[in-house]
């Protein structure tokens, strides 16, 4: 393999990665739980799951769109949390983890009341 083709492969390798490089950190899981709690508190669990499921194949592109929207969202969310959420949703396991958090909180809410 030539050095040019190796260089190209190194650039696009992440796009074909099947499993994440490392597991989510505890702080990232806590952030996903906070986001899920905000979604469930507003009774948007089902629409959020539907939207997340429909964008699952395009999660990387969606996270890149989040980067473009960052200047507008900074008024409502801390920049650090927004950047971390963008990085989490960029991962192949990010969207399914957020969906699982929402589903868990929705089931807890239905069991409580």
C-alpha positions in Angstrom: 0.0 0.0 0.0 1.4 3.4 -1.0 1.9 6.1 1.6 -0.7 8.2 -0.1 -3.4 5.5 0.2 -2.3 4.9 3.8 -2.8 8.5 4.5 -6.2 8.5 3.0 -7.2 5.4 4.9 -6.0 7.0 8.2 -8.3 9.9 7.6 -11.4 7.9 6.9 -10.8 5.0 9.2 -13.1 6.4 11.9 -16.1 6.4 9.5 -15.9 2.6 9.2 -15.2 1.9 12.9 -17.7 -0.6 14.2 -17.0 -0.4 17.9 -16.0 2.7 19.9 -12.4 3.2 20.8 -13.0 3.5 24.5 -16.1 3.2 26.8 -18.0 6.2 27.9 -16.7 8.0 30.9 -18.8 8.3 34.0 -19.2 12.1 33.4 -20.5 11.3 29.9 -23.1 8.9 31.2 -24.2 11.5 33.8 -24.6 14.0 31.0 -26.7 11.6 29.0 -28.9 11.0 32.1 -29.3 14.8 32.6 -30.3 15.2 29.0 -32.8 12.3 29.3 -34.2 13.8 32.5 -34.8 17.2 30.8 -36.5 15.5 27.8 -38.7 13.4 30.1 -39.6 16.3 32.3 -41.0 18.1 29.3 -42.9 14.9 28.3 -41.0 14.7 25.1 -39.7 11.1 25.6 -41.6 9.5 22.7 -40.9 12.2 20.1 -37.2 12.3 21.2 -36.9 8.6 20.8 -38.6 8.7 17.4 -36.2 11.5 16.2 -33.1 9.8 17.6 -34.1 6.4 16.0 -34.6 8.1 12.7 -31.3 9.9 12.8 -29.3 6.9 14.2 -27.7 6.0 10.8 -26.7 9.6 10.3 -25.5 10.3 13.9 -22.1 11.4 12.8 -23.6 14.0 10.4 -26.0 15.1 13.1 -23.2 15.7 15.5 -21.4 17.8 12.9 -24.6 19.9 12.5 -24.6 20.4 16.3 -21.1 21.8 15.9 -22.4 24.3 13.4 -25.3 25.3 15.7 -23.0 25.8 18.8 -22.9 29.6 18.7 -26.7 29.7 18.9 -27.1 27.1 21.6 -24.4 28.5 23.9 -27.0 31.0 25.2 -29.0 28.1 26.7 -26.4 25.3 27.5 -22.9 25.4 28.9 -20.3 25.2 26.1 -18.5 22.3 27.8 -21.7 20.2 28.2 -22.7 20.9 24.6 -19.2 19.9 23.2 -19.3 16.7 25.3 -22.8 15.8 24.1 -21.7 16.4 20.5 -18.7 14.1 21.0 -20.9 11.4 22.6 -23.5 11.5 19.8 -20.7 11.3 17.3 -19.9 7.8 18.6 -21.7 4.8 17.2 -23.0 3.9 20.7 -23.9 7.5 21.7 -27.4 7.6 20.2 -28.4 4.2 21.5 -27.2 5.1 25.0 -29.3 8.3 25.0 -32.3 6.3 23.8 -31.8 3.8 26.6 -31.6 6.5 29.2 -34.8 8.1 28.0 -36.6 4.7 27.9 -35.4 3.9 31.4 -36.6 7.2 32.8 -39.9 6.9 31.0 -40.5 3.4 32.4 -39.5 4.6 35.9 -42.0 7.5 35.6 -44.8 5.2 34.5 -44.1 2.8 37.4 -44.2 5.6 39.9 -47.4 7.1 38.9 
